[in-house]
Amino acid sequence: QVHLVESGGGLVQPGGSLRLSCAVSGSVDSMNAFALVRWYRQVPGRQREMVASLTNTGYTTYGDSVKGRFTISRDYALNTFYLQMNSLKPEDTNVYYCYVLAVGGGSTWGQGTQVAVST
């Protein structure tokens, strides 16, 4: 069983930056076990939105609203992947979730971390 733990959320002013982390543990030897890793966000009552995606071949995809501001990356040595968020806007306020899809097909979600962008 795979476990994901997000961290790094918090309150930031508009224009500021945050880096979210997703630590992977459990029945996985390395990040190579995942076909892709993603970040999603969701406001209660609304559909979950894909923010950023990174495949095991290094291909990245971003949601239109975050292109040029957010960057997804991974650290194989730490079994962790990240979401660097720059030039944050009030509309980026959300609960952010990490997600992994294993090469074998199983998927796992993290518990979520709150990001609030406000003066």
Buried (B, 14 or more C-beta within 10 A) or exposed (E): EBEBBBEBBEEBEEEEEBEBBBBBEEEBEEBEBBBBBBBBBBEEEEEBBBBBBBBBEEEEBBBEEBEEBBBBBBEEEEBBBBBBBBEBEEEBBBBBBBBBBBEEEEEBBBEBBEBBBEE
